[in-house]
Amino acid sequence: MKTVTMLAFRKNARGILRRLERGERFILSHRGRPAARLEPLVAAGTADLEKDPFLTIGRRAVRSPKGGTRHRDIDGVLYGGG
């Protein structure tokens, strides 16, 4: 998976989005640290939006008591296991 900086994304968002449409995946970094994972969504005609882990996170997420949710906790909610 390739890494894209925030600056590079801002300068070429359209190009990055086109690459995402073709199936590429990226890690978006901010100030030298990984900040987000960019990956294509399944085509609308074949996607089951009710089961999409990203689009249904609002039904499964719980608020962190201290406001500091870790990335692995978010991944656990999205992709199971944690």
C-alpha positions as CSV (number, residue, x, y, z in Angstrom):
1,M,0.0,0.0,0.0
2,K,1.4,3.4,-1.0
3,T,1.6,6.4,1.4
4,V,0.3,9.8,0.3
5,T,1.1,12.9,2.4
6,M,-1.7,15.5,3.1
7,L,0.2,18.0,1.0
8,A,0.4,15.6,-2.0
9,F,-3.3,14.7,-1.5
10,R,-4.3,18.4,-1.4
11,K,-2.3,19.2,-4.6
12,N,-3.6,16.1,-6.5
13,A,-6.9,15.0,-4.9
14,R,-8.6,14.4,-8.3
15,G,-5.7,12.2,-9.4
16,I,-5.7,10.2,-6.1
17,L,-9.4,9.7,-6.3
18,R,-9.1,8.4,-9.9
19,R,-6.5,5.9,-8.7
20,L,-8.8,4.9,-5.9
21,E,-11.6,4.2,-8.5
22,R,-9.1,1.9,-10.3
23,G,-8.7,-0.1,-7.1
24,E,-5.5,1.3,-5.5
25,R,-5.3,1.7,-1.8
26,F,-3.3,4.4,0.2
27,I,-2.3,5.4,3.6
28,L,-2.8,9.1,4.2
29,S,-0.1,10.6,6.4
30,H,-0.2,13.8,8.3
31,R,3.0,15.3,9.8
32,G,4.9,12.1,9.0
33,R,2.4,9.8,10.8
34,P,-0.2,7.5,9.3
35,A,-3.6,9.2,9.7
36,A,-6.1,7.4,7.5
37,R,-6.5,4.5,5.1
38,L,-7.9,5.4,1.7
39,E,-9.5,2.5,-0.2
40,P,-12.1,2.2,-2.9
41,L,-15.7,1.4,-2.0
42,V,-17.4,-1.5,-3.7
43,A,-19.4,-0.4,-6.8
44,A,-22.9,0.8,-5.7
45,G,-24.7,-1.8,-7.8
46,T,-23.0,-4.7,-6.0
47,A,-22.6,-3.3,-2.5
48,D,-24.8,-4.3,0.4
49,L,-24.8,-0.9,2.1
50,E,-26.6,-2.4,5.2
51,K,-23.6,-4.6,5.8
52,D,-20.8,-2.2,4.9
53,P,-18.6,-1.9,8.0
54,F,-17.7,1.7,7.4
55,L,-21.1,3.0,6.5
56,T,-22.7,1.2,9.5
57,I,-20.2,2.2,12.2
58,G,-22.6,4.7,13.7
59,R,-24.8,1.8,14.9
60,R,-21.9,-0.1,16.5
61,A,-19.6,2.5,17.8
62,V,-19.5,3.5,21.5
63,R,-18.2,6.8,22.8
64,S,-14.8,6.6,24.4
65,P,-15.1,7.7,28.1
66,K,-11.9,9.7,27.8
67,G,-12.3,10.8,24.2
68,G,-9.2,9.0,23.1
69,T,-10.1,6.2,20.8
70,R,-7.1,4.3,19.4
71,H,-6.8,3.4,15.7
72,R,-6.8,-0.4,16.5
73,D,-10.1,0.1,18.4
74,I,-11.6,1.7,15.4
75,D,-10.3,-1.0,13.2
76,G,-11.9,-3.5,15.6
77,V,-15.3,-1.9,15.3
78,L,-15.0,-1.7,11.6
79,Y,-13.5,-5.1,10.7
80,G,-14.4,-7.2,13.8
81,G,-12.2,-8.6,16.5
82,G,-11.5,-5.8,19.1
